[in-house]
Amino acid sequence: MTNSIHPNADVYRLVYVSLATFPLELSELQAIEKVAIRNNAELGVTGLLTYCESKFMQFLEGKQSDVEEIL
């Protein structure tokens, strides 16, 4: 897949939805966010994570092997 901003850069994109096994409290979501920010930065991956009614939707983009490692 080619990035429209940088046509010569290969960017792998992934979107998925998952269901939490139990509802999460704000503090638990903040802990997930903290770890995700650190891990994504280490691998050079960007993304978006949403949570609503025990459902997550995540979009990740970066080098394919790095995105798959996070997944």
Distance bins in CASP14 RR format, pairs under 12 A and 6 or more apart:
PFRMAT RR
TARGET T0000
AUTHOR 0000-0000-0000
RMODE 2
METHOD distances of the structure
MODEL  1
1 7 0 0 0 0 0 1 0 0 0 0 0
1 9 0 0 0 0 1 0 0 0 0 0 0
1 10 1 0 0 1 0 0 0 0 0 0 0
1 11 1 0 0 1 0 0 0 0 0 0 0
1 12 1 0 0 1 0 0 0 0 0 0 0
1 13 1 0 0 1 0 0 0 0 0 0 0
1 14 0 0 0 0 0 1 0 0 0 0 0
1 61 0 0 0 0 1 0 0 0 0 0 0
1 62 0 0 0 0 1 0 0 0 0 0 0
1 63 0 0 0 0 0 1 0 0 0 0 0
1 64 0 0 0 0 1 0 0 0 0 0 0
1 67 0 0 0 0 0 1 0 0 0 0 0
2 8 1 0 0 1 0 0 0 0 0 0 0
2 9 1 0 0 1 0 0 0 0 0 0 0
2 10 1 0 0 1 0 0 0 0 0 0 0
2 11 1 0 0 1 0 0 0 0 0 0 0
2 12 0 0 0 0 0 1 0 0 0 0 0
2 13 0 0 0 0 0 1 0 0 0 0 0
3 9 1 0 1 0 0 0 0 0 0 0 0
3 10 1 0 0 1 0 0 0 0 0 0 0
3 11 1 0 1 0 0 0 0 0 0 0 0
3 12 0 0 0 0 0 1 0 0 0 0 0
3 13 0 0 0 0 1 0 0 0 0 0 0
3 46 0 0 0 0 0 1 0 0 0 0 0
3 61 0 0 0 0 1 0 0 0 0 0 0
3 62 0 0 0 0 1 0 0 0 0 0 0
3 63 0 0 0 0 0 1 0 0 0 0 0
4 11 0 0 0 0 1 0 0 0 0 0 0
4 13 0 0 0 0 0 1 0 0 0 0 0
4 61 0 0 0 0 0 1 0 0 0 0 0
5 11 0 0 0 0 1 0 0 0 0 0 0
5 61 0 0 0 0 0 1 0 0 0 0 0
6 62 0 0 0 0 0 1 0 0 0 0 0
9 61 0 0 0 0 0 1 0 0 0 0 0
9 62 0 0 0 0 1 0 0 0 0 0 0
9 63 0 0 0 0 1 0 0 0 0 0 0
10 61 0 0 0 0 0 1 0 0 0 0 0
10 62 0 0 0 0 1 0 0 0 0 0 0
10 63 1 0 0 1 0 0 0 0 0 0 0
10 64 1 0 0 1 0 0 0 0 0 0 0
10 65 0 0 0 0 0 1 0 0 0 0 0
10 66 0 0 0 0 0 1 0 0 0 0 0
10 67 0 0 0 0 0 1 0 0 0 0 0
11 44 0 0 0 0 0 1 0 0 0 0 0
11 45 0 0 0 0 0 1 0 0 0 0 0
11 46 0 0 0 0 1 0 0 0 0 0 0
11 47 0 0 0 0 0 1 0 0 0 0 0
11 59 0 0 0 0 0 1 0 0 0 0 0
11 60 0 0 0 0 0 1 0 0 0 0 0
11 61 1 0 1 0 0 0 0 0 0 0 0
11 62 1 0 1 0 0 0 0 0 0 0 0
11 63 0 0 0 0 1 0 0 0 0 0 0
11 64 0 0 0 0 1 0 0 0 0 0 0
11 66 0 0 0 0 0 1 0 0 0 0 0
11 67 0 0 0 0 1 0 0 0 0 0 0
12 43 0 0 0 0 0 1 0 0 0 0 0
12 44 0 0 0 0 0 1 0 0 0 0 0
12 45 0 0 0 0 1 0 0 0 0 0 0
12 46 0 0 0 0 0 1 0 0 0 0 0
12 47 0 0 0 0 0 1 0 0 0 0 0
12 59 0 0 0 0 0 1 0 0 0 0 0
12 60 0 0 0 0 1 0 0 0 0 0 0
12 61 1 0 0 1 0 0 0 0 0 0 0
12 62 1 0 1 0 0 0 0 0 0 0 0
12 63 1 0 0 1 0 0 0 0 0 0 0
12 64 1 1 0 0 0 0 0 0 0 0 0
12 65 0 0 0 0 1 0 0 0 0 0 0
12 66 0 0 0 0 1 0 0 0 0 0 0
12 67 1 0 1 0 0 0 0 0 0 0 0
12 68 0 0 0 0 1 0 0 0 0 0 0
12 69 0 0 0 0 0 1 0 0 0 0 0
12 70 0 0 0 0 0 1 0 0 0 0 0
12 71 0 0 0 0 0 1 0 0 0 0 0
13 45 0 0 0 0 0 1 0 0 0 0 0
13 46 0 0 0 0 0 1 0 0 0 0 0
13 47 0 0 0 0 1 0 0 0 0 0 0
13 48 0 0 0 0 0 1 0 0 0 0 0
13 58 0 0 0 0 0 1 0 0 0 0 0
13 59 1 0 0 1 0 0 0 0 0 0 0
13 60 1 0 0 1 0 0 0 0 0 0 0
13 61 1 0 1 0 0 0 0 0 0 0 0
13 62 1 0 0 1 0 0 0 0 0 0 0
13 63 0 0 0 0 0 1 0 0 0 0 0
13 64 0 0 0 0 1 0 0 0 0 0 0
13 67 1 0 0 1 0 0 0 0 0 0 0
13 68 0 0 0 0 0 1 0 0 0 0 0
13 71 0 0 0 0 0 1 0 0 0 0 0
14 45 0 0 0 0 1 0 0 0 0 0 0
14 46 0 0 0 0 0 1 0 0 0 0 0
14 47 0 0 0 0 1 0 0 0 0 0 0
14 48 0 0 0 0 0 1 0 0 0 0 0
14 57 0 0 0 0 0 1 0 0 0 0 0
14 58 1 0 0 1 0 0 0 0 0 0 0
14 59 1 0 0 1 0 0 0 0 0 0 0
14 60 1 0 1 0 0 0 0 0 0 0 0
14 61 1 0 0 1 0 0 0 0 0 0 0
14 62 0 0 0 0 1 0 0 0 0 0 0
14 63 0 0 0 0 0 1 0 0 0 0 0
14 64 0 0 0 0 1 0 0 0 0 0 0
14 66 0 0 0 0 0 1 0 0 0 0 0
14 67 1 0 1 0 0 0 0 0 0 0 0
14 68 1 0 0 1 0 0 0 0 0 0 0
14 69 0 0 0 0 0 1 0 0 0 0 0
14 70 0 0 0 0 1 0 0 0 0 0 0
14 71 1 0 0 1 0 0 0 0 0 0 0
15 47 0 0 0 0 1 0 0 0 0 0 0
15 48 0 0 0 0 1 0 0 0 0 0 0
15 49 0 0 0 0 0 1 0 0 0 0 0
15 50 0 0 0 0 0 1 0 0 0 0 0
15 56 0 0 0 0 0 1 0 0 0 0 0
15 57 1 0 0 1 0 0 0 0 0 0 0
15 58 1 0 0 1 0 0 0 0 0 0 0
15 59 1 0 1 0 0 0 0 0 0 0 0
15 60 1 0 0 1 0 0 0 0 0 0 0
15 61 0 0 0 0 1 0 0 0 0 0 0
15 67 0 0 0 0 0 1 0 0 0 0 0
15 71 0 0 0 0 0 1 0 0 0 0 0
16 47 0 0 0 0 0 1 0 0 0 0 0
16 48 0 0 0 0 0 1 0 0 0 0 0
16 49 0 0 0 0 0 1 0 0 0 0 0
16 50 0 0 0 0 0 1 0 0 0 0 0
16 55 0 0 0 0 0 1 0 0 0 0 0
16 56 0 0 0 0 1 0 0 0 0 0 0
16 57 1 0 0 1 0 0 0 0 0 0 0
16 58 1 0 1 0 0 0 0 0 0 0 0
16 59 0 0 0 0 1 0 0 0 0 0 0
16 60 0 0 0 0 1 0 0 0 0 0 0
16 67 0 0 0 0 0 1 0 0 0 0 0
16 68 0 0 0 0 0 1 0 0 0 0 0
16 70 0 0 0 0 0 1 0 0 0 0 0
16 71 1 0 0 1 0 0 0 0 0 0 0
17 49 0 0 0 0 0 1 0 0 0 0 0
17 50 0 0 0 0 1 0 0 0 0 0 0
17 51 0 0 0 0 0 1 0 0 0 0 0
17 52 0 0 0 0 0 1 0 0 0 0 0
17 53 0 0 0 0 0 1 0 0 0 0 0
17 54 0 0 0 0 0 1 0 0 0 0 0
17 55 1 0 0 1 0 0 0 0 0 0 0
17 56 1 0 0 1 0 0 0 0 0 0 0
17 57 1 0 1 0 0 0 0 0 0 0 0
17 58 1 0 0 1 0 0 0 0 0 0 0
17 59 0 0 0 0 0 1 0 0 0 0 0
18 32 0 0 0 0 0 1 0 0 0 0 0
18 49 0 0 0 0 0 1 0 0 0 0 0
18 50 0 0 0 0 0 1 0 0 0 0 0
18 51 0 0 0 0 1 0 0 0 0 0 0
18 54 0 0 0 0 1 0 0 0 0 0 0
18 55 1 0 0 1 0 0 0 0 0 0 0
18 56 1 0 1 0 0 0 0 0 0 0 0
18 57 0 0 0 0 1 0 0 0 0 0 0
18 58 1 0 0 1 0 0 0 0 0 0 0
18 71 0 0 0 0 0 1 0 0 0 0 0
19 51 0 0 0 0 0 1 0 0 0 0 0
19 52 0 0 0 0 0 1 0 0 0 0 0
19 53 0 0 0 0 1 0 0 0 0 0 0
19 54 1 0 0 1 0 0 0 0 0 0 0
19 55 1 0 1 0 0 0 0 0 0 0 0
19 56 1 0 0 1 0 0 0 0 0 0 0
19 57 0 0 0 0 0 1 0 0 0 0 0
20 28 0 0 0 0 1 0 0 0 0 0 0
20 29 0 0 0 0 1 0 0 0 0 0 0
20 32 0 0 0 0 0 1 0 0 0 0 0
20 51 1 0 0 1 0 0 0 0 0 0 0
20 52 0 0 0 0 0 1 0 0 0 0 0
20 53 0 0 0 0 1 0 0 0 0 0 0
20 54 1 0 1 0 0 0 0 0 0 0 0
20 55 1 0 0 1 0 0 0 0 0 0 0
20 56 1 0 0 1 0 0 0 0 0 0 0
20 57 0 0 0 0 0 1 0 0 0 0 0
21 54 0 0 0 0 1 0 0 0 0 0 0
21 55 0 0 0 0 0 1 0 0 0 0 0
21 56 0 0 0 0 0 1 0 0 0 0 0
22 28 0 0 0 0 1 0 0 0 0 0 0
22 54 1 0 0 1 0 0 0 0 0 0 0
23 29 0 0 0 0 0 1 0 0 0 0 0
23 51 0 0 0 0 1 0 0 0 0 0 0
23 52 0 0 0 0 0 1 0 0 0 0 0
23 53 0 0 0 0 1 0 0 0 0 0 0
23 54 1 0 1 0 0 0 0 0 0 0 0
23 55 0 0 0 0 0 1 0 0 0 0 0
24 30 0 0 0 0 1 0 0 0 0 0 0
24 31 0 0 0 0 1 0 0 0 0 0 0
24 32 1 0 0 1 0 0 0 0 0 0 0
24 33 0 0 0 0 0 1 0 0 0 0 0
24 49 0 0 0 0 0 1 0 0 0 0 0
24 51 1 0 0 1 0 0 0 0 0 0 0
24 52 0 0 0 0 0 1 0 0 0 0 0
24 53 0 0 0 0 0 1 0 0 0 0 0
24 54 1 0 0 1 0 0 0 0 0 0 0
24 55 0 0 0 0 0 1 0 0 0 0 0
24 56 0 0 0 0 1 0 0 0 0 0 0
25 31 0 0 0 0 1 0 0 0 0 0 0
25 32 0 0 0 0 0 1 0 0 0 0 0
25 51 0 0 0 0 0 1 0 0 0 0 0
25 54 0 0 0 0 0 1 0 0 0 0 0
26 32 0 0 0 0 0 1 0 0 0 0 0
26 33 0 0 0 0 0 1 0 0 0 0 0
26 51 0 0 0 0 0 1 0 0 0 0 0
27 33 0 0 0 0 0 1 0 0 0 0 0
27 34 0 0 0 0 0 1 0 0 0 0 0
28 34 0 0 0 0 0 1 0 0 0 0 0
28 35 0 0 0 0 0 1 0 0 0 0 0
28 51 0 0 0 0 1 0 0 0 0 0 0
28 54 0 0 0 0 0 1 0 0 0 0 0
29 35 0 0 0 0 0 1 0 0 0 0 0
29 36 0 0 0 0 0 1 0 0 0 0 0
29 49 0 0 0 0 1 0 0 0 0 0 0
29 50 0 0 0 0 0 1 0 0 0 0 0
29 51 1 0 1 0 0 0 0 0 0 0 0
29 52 0 0 0 0 0 1 0 0 0 0 0
29 54 0 0 0 0 0 1 0 0 0 0 0
29 56 0 0 0 0 1 0 0 0 0 0 0
30 36 0 0 0 0 0 1 0 0 0 0 0
30 37 0 0 0 0 0 1 0 0 0 0 0
30 49 0 0 0 0 0 1 0 0 0 0 0
30 51 0 0 0 0 0 1 0 0 0 0 0
31 37 0 0 0 0 0 1 0 0 0 0 0
31 38 0 0 0 0 0 1 0 0 0 0 0
32 38 0 0 0 0 0 1 0 0 0 0 0
32 39 0 0 0 0 0 1 0 0 0 0 0
32 40 0 0 0 0 0 1 0 0 0 0 0
32 49 1 0 0 1 0 0 0 0 0 0 0
32 50 0 0 0 0 0 1 0 0 0 0 0
32 51 0 0 0 0 1 0 0 0 0 0 0
32 56 0 0 0 0 1 0 0 0 0 0 0
32 58 0 0 0 0 0 1 0 0 0 0 0
33 39 0 0 0 0 0 1 0 0 0 0 0
33 40 0 0 0 0 0 1 0 0 0 0 0
33 47 0 0 0 0 0 1 0 0 0 0 0
33 48 0 0 0 0 0 1 0 0 0 0 0
33 49 1 0 0 1 0 0 0 0 0 0 0
33 50 0 0 0 0 0 1 0 0 0 0 0
33 51 0 0 0 0 1 0 0 0 0 0 0
33 56 0 0 0 0 0 1 0 0 0 0 0
33 58 0 0 0 0 0 1 0 0 0 0 0
34 40 0 0 0 0 0 1 0 0 0 0 0
34 41 0 0 0 0 0 1 0 0 0 0 0
34 49 0 0 0 0 0 1 0 0 0 0 0
35 41 0 0 0 0 0 1 0 0 0 0 0
35 42 0 0 0 0 0 1 0 0 0 0 0
35 49 0 0 0 0 0 1 0 0 0 0 0
35 70 0 0 0 0 0 1 0 0 0 0 0
36 42 0 0 0 0 0 1 0 0 0 0 0
36 43 0 0 0 0 0 1 0 0 0 0 0
36 45 0 0 0 0 1 0 0 0 0 0 0
36 46 0 0 0 0 0 1 0 0 0 0 0
36 47 0 0 0 0 1 0 0 0 0 0 0
36 48 0 0 0 0 0 1 0 0 0 0 0
36 49 1 0 0 1 0 0 0 0 0 0 0
36 51 0 0 0 0 0 1 0 0 0 0 0
36 56 0 0 0 0 0 1 0 0 0 0 0
36 58 0 0 0 0 1 0 0 0 0 0 0
36 60 0 0 0 0 1 0 0 0 0 0 0
36 70 0 0 0 0 1 0 0 0 0 0 0
36 71 0 0 0 0 0 1 0 0 0 0 0
37 43 0 0 0 0 0 1 0 0 0 0 0
37 44 0 0 0 0 0 1 0 0 0 0 0
37 45 0 0 0 0 0 1 0 0 0 0 0
37 46 0 0 0 0 0 1 0 0 0 0 0
37 47 0 0 0 0 0 1 0 0 0 0 0
37 49 0 0 0 0 1 0 0 0 0 0 0
37 70 0 0 0 0 0 1 0 0 0 0 0
38 44 0 0 0 0 0 1 0 0 0 0 0
38 45 0 0 0 0 0 1 0 0 0 0 0
38 70 0 0 0 0 0 1 0 0 0 0 0
39 45 1 0 0 1 0 0 0 0 0 0 0
39 46 0 0 0 0 0 1 0 0 0 0 0
39 47 0 0 0 0 0 1 0 0 0 0 0
39 49 0 0 0 0 0 1 0 0 0 0 0
39 60 0 0 0 0 0 1 0 0 0 0 0
39 66 0 0 0 0 1 0 0 0 0 0 0
39 67 0 0 0 0 0 1 0 0 0 0 0
39 69 0 0 0 0 1 0 0 0 0 0 0
39 70 1 0 0 1 0 0 0 0 0 0 0
39 71 0 0 0 0 0 1 0 0 0 0 0
40 46 1 0 0 1 0 0 0 0 0 0 0
40 47 1 0 0 1 0 0 0 0 0 0 0
40 48 0 0 0 0 0 1 0 0 0 0 0
40 49 0 0 0 0 1 0 0 0 0 0 0
40 58 0 0 0 0 0 1 0 0 0 0 0
40 59 0 0 0 0 0 1 0 0 0 0 0
40 60 1 0 0 1 0 0 0 0 0 0 0
40 61 0 0 0 0 0 1 0 0 0 0 0
40 62 0 0 0 0 1 0 0 0 0 0 0
40 63 0 0 0 0 0 1 0 0 0 0 0
40 66 0 0 0 0 1 0 0 0 0 0 0
40 67 0 0 0 0 1 0 0 0 0 0 0
40 69 0 0 0 0 0 1 0 0 0 0 0
40 70 1 0 0 1 0 0 0 0 0 0 0
40 71 0 0 0 0 0 1 0 0 0 0 0
41 47 0 0 0 0 0 1 0 0 0 0 0
41 66 0 0 0 0 0 1 0 0 0 0 0
41 70 0 0 0 0 0 1 0 0 0 0 0
42 66 0 0 0 0 1 0 0 0 0 0 0
42 69 0 0 0 0 1 0 0 0 0 0 0
42 70 0 0 0 0 1 0 0 0 0 0 0
43 60 0 0 0 0 1 0 0 0 0 0 0
43 61 0 0 0 0 0 1 0 0 0 0 0
43 62 1 0 0 1 0 0 0 0 0 0 0
43 63 1 0 0 1 0 0 0 0 0 0 0
43 64 0 0 0 0 0 1 0 0 0 0 0
43 65 0 0 0 0 1 0 0 0 0 0 0
43 66 1 0 1 0 0 0 0 0 0 0 0
43 67 0 0 0 0 1 0 0 0 0 0 0
43 68 0 0 0 0 0 1 0 0 0 0 0
43 69 1 0 0 1 0 0 0 0 0 0 0
43 70 1 0 0 1 0 0 0 0 0 0 0
43 71 0 0 0 0 0 1 0 0 0 0 0
44 60 0 0 0 0 0 1 0 0 0 0 0
44 61 0 0 0 0 1 0 0 0 0 0 0
44 62 1 0 0 1 0 0 0 0 0 0 0
44 63 1 0 0 1 0 0 0 0 0 0 0
44 65 0 0 0 0 0 1 0 0 0 0 0
44 66 1 0 0 1 0 0 0 0 0 0 0
44 67 0 0 0 0 1 0 0 0 0 0 0
44 69 0 0 0 0 0 1 0 0 0 0 0
44 70 0 0 0 0 1 0 0 0 0 0 0
45 58 0 0 0 0 0 1 0 0 0 0 0
45 59 0 0 0 0 0 1 0 0 0 0 0
45 60 1 0 1 0 0 0 0 0 0 0 0
45 61 1 0 0 1 0 0 0 0 0 0 0
45 62 1 0 1 0 0 0 0 0 0 0 0
45 63 1 0 0 1 0 0 0 0 0 0 0
45 64 0 0 0 0 0 1 0 0 0 0 0
45 65 0 0 0 0 0 1 0 0 0 0 0
45 66 1 0 1 0 0 0 0 0 0 0 0
45 67 1 0 1 0 0 0 0 0 0 0 0
45 68 0 0 0 0 0 1 0 0 0 0 0
45 69 0 0 0 0 1 0 0 0 0 0 0
45 70 1 0 1 0 0 0 0 0 0 0 0
45 71 0 0 0 0 0 1 0 0 0 0 0
46 58 0 0 0 0 0 1 0 0 0 0 0
46 59 0 0 0 0 1 0 0 0 0 0 0
46 60 1 0 0 1 0 0 0 0 0 0 0
46 61 1 0 1 0 0 0 0 0 0 0 0
46 62 1 0 0 1 0 0 0 0 0 0 0
46 63 0 0 0 0 0 1 0 0 0 0 0
46 66 0 0 0 0 0 1 0 0 0 0 0
46 67 0 0 0 0 1 0 0 0 0 0 0
46 70 0 0 0 0 0 1 0 0 0 0 0
47 57 0 0 0 0 0 1 0 0 0 0 0
47 58 1 0 0 1 0 0 0 0 0 0 0
47 59 1 0 1 0 0 0 0 0 0 0 0
47 60 1 0 1 0 0 0 0 0 0 0 0
47 61 1 0 0 1 0 0 0 0 0 0 0
47 62 0 0 0 0 1 0 0 0 0 0 0
47 66 0 0 0 0 0 1 0 0 0 0 0
47 67 0 0 0 0 1 0 0 0 0 0 0
47 70 0 0 0 0 1 0 0 0 0 0 0
47 71 0 0 0 0 0 1 0 0 0 0 0
48 56 0 0 0 0 0 1 0 0 0 0 0
48 57 0 0 0 0 1 0 0 0 0 0 0
48 58 1 0 0 1 0 0 0 0 0 0 0
48 59 1 0 1 0 0 0 0 0 0 0 0
48 60 0 0 0 0 1 0 0 0 0 0 0
48 61 0 0 0 0 1 0 0 0 0 0 0
49 55 0 0 0 0 0 1 0 0 0 0 0
49 56 1 0 0 1 0 0 0 0 0 0 0
49 57 1 0 0 1 0 0 0 0 0 0 0
49 58 1 0 1 0 0 0 0 0 0 0 0
49 59 1 0 0 1 0 0 0 0 0 0 0
49 60 0 0 0 0 1 0 0 0 0 0 0
49 70 0 0 0 0 0 1 0 0 0 0 0
50 56 1 0 0 1 0 0 0 0 0 0 0
50 57 1 0 1 0 0 0 0 0 0 0 0
50 58 1 0 0 1 0 0 0 0 0 0 0
50 59 0 0 0 0 1 0 0 0 0 0 0
51 57 0 0 0 0 1 0 0 0 0 0 0
51 58 0 0 0 0 1 0 0 0 0 0 0
58 67 0 0 0 0 0 1 0 0 0 0 0
58 70 0 0 0 0 1 0 0 0 0 0 0
58 71 0 0 0 0 1 0 0 0 0 0 0
59 67 0 0 0 0 0 1 0 0 0 0 0
59 70 0 0 0 0 0 1 0 0 0 0 0
59 71 0 0 0 0 0 1 0 0 0 0 0
60 66 0 0 0 0 1 0 0 0 0 0 0
60 67 1 0 1 0 0 0 0 0 0 0 0
60 68 0 0 0 0 1 0 0 0 0 0 0
60 69 0 0 0 0 0 1 0 0 0 0 0
60 70 1 0 0 1 0 0 0 0 0 0 0
60 71 1 0 0 1 0 0 0 0 0 0 0
61 67 1 0 0 1 0 0 0 0 0 0 0
61 70 0 0 0 0 0 1 0 0 0 0 0
61 71 0 0 0 0 0 1 0 0 0 0 0
62 68 0 0 0 0 0 1 0 0 0 0 0
62 69 0 0 0 0 0 1 0 0 0 0 0
62 70 0 0 0 0 1 0 0 0 0 0 0
62 71 0 0 0 0 0 1 0 0 0 0 0
63 69 0 0 0 0 1 0 0 0 0 0 0
63 70 0 0 0 0 0 1 0 0 0 0 0
64 70 0 0 0 0 0 1 0 0 0 0 0
64 71 0 0 0 0 0 1 0 0 0 0 0
65 71 0 0 0 0 0 1 0 0 0 0 0
END
